[in-house]
């Protein structure tokens, strides 16, 4: 499990194990259960919040939608920056960045101003698999605004499911509203979003006290709500190619960069 340090939760687990090991005494099992109930939530919360911000990033690079059967296909990476002093969990594990790369695709359906999107990734580390899958829809409301040359205005909803080996699973529901306006080859965009995440930790802590093996099952679910304000732009240096980057302002700042082939 040490190989997961760079990703999300080893800071939490490492900090927990250090603290729990120091509690070796006759009622060790009861102490551990009490510790898990009273302290795990405060340690887990920043992990869940940072994960939520990361997964909710990079959902769009324009407020525009495709015509029927138009599509967008590309890759992007979301990076959450962990400022020093923001979280004892991450500080103890010396985690400064959390990154998630995804392949993302969207297609216009035969309903004016509506896109369906999907994205995800999967990677195997030793005998454990990290995977993320998301699906969502985006609706353009510009046609309802009778103002010439008005910017694109859209809203979207996206659901993600994450699996981190046998230890961690999570689901995130994101709601976003966004606006963009194209000027020649550059298109600035901005948006505001909410992410609702539920994350479950399931593992067994094992230790030996005076030669006696002790196993303590940990099975806890934590929830977090995060908000993001996004500013970014995309460039189209040649037809059908989009290069984009944005920055999310929130409790944990995040940045996204990507490249896509887009036919509208």
RAUR-V567131 format. One record per backbone hydrogen bond with DSSP energy under -0.5 kcal/mol. CO is the residue of the C=O (numbers start at 1). NH is the residue of the N-H. Records with the same first field share a line. If there is no record, write none. Layout:
CO->NH ; NH
This chain:
1->4
2->5
4->7 ; 8 ; 10
9->13
10->14
11->15
12->16
13->17
14->18
15->19
16->20
17->21
18->22
20->23
21->24
25->28
27->31
28->32
29->33
30->34
31->35
32->36
33->37
34->38
35->39 ; 40
36->40
39->43
40->44
41->45
42->46
43->47
44->48
45->49
46->50
47->51
48->52
49->53
50->54
51->55
52->56
53->57
54->57
67->70
70->108
71->263
72->106
73->261
74->104
75->259
76->102
77->257
78->100
79->81 ; 255
80->98
81->83
83->86
87->91
88->92
89->93
90->94 ; 95
91->94
94->96
96->82
98->80
100->78
102->76
103->120
104->74
105->118
106->72
107->116
108->69
109->111
111->114
113->140
114->109
115->138
116->107
117->136
118->105
119->134
120->103
121->132
123->130
124->126
125->128
128->125
129->165
130->123
131->163
132->121
133->161
134->119
135->159
136->117
137->157
138->115
139->155
141->144
142->145
144->146
145->147
147->150
152->180
153->141 ; 142
154->178
155->139
156->176
157->137
158->174
159->135
160->172
161->133
162->170
163->131 ; 165
164->167 ; 168
167->202
168->164
169->200
170->162
171->198
172->160 ; 174
173->196
174->158
175->194
176->156
177->192
178->154
179->190
180->152
181->188
183->185 ; 186
185->236
186->183
187->234
188->181
189->232
190->179
191->230
192->177
193->228
194->175
195->197 ; 226
196->173
197->224
198->171
199->222
200->169 ; 202
201->220
203->218
204->206
205->216
207->214
208->210
209->212
211->213
212->209
214->207
215->217
216->205
217->219
218->203
220->201
222->199
224->197
226->195
228->193
229->249
230->191
231->247
232->189
233->245
234->187
235->243
238->241
240->262
242->260
243->235
244->258
245->233
246->256
247->231
248->250 ; 254
249->229
251->253
253->81
254->248
255->79
256->246
257->77
258->244
259->75
260->242 ; 262
261->73
262->264
263->71
264->67
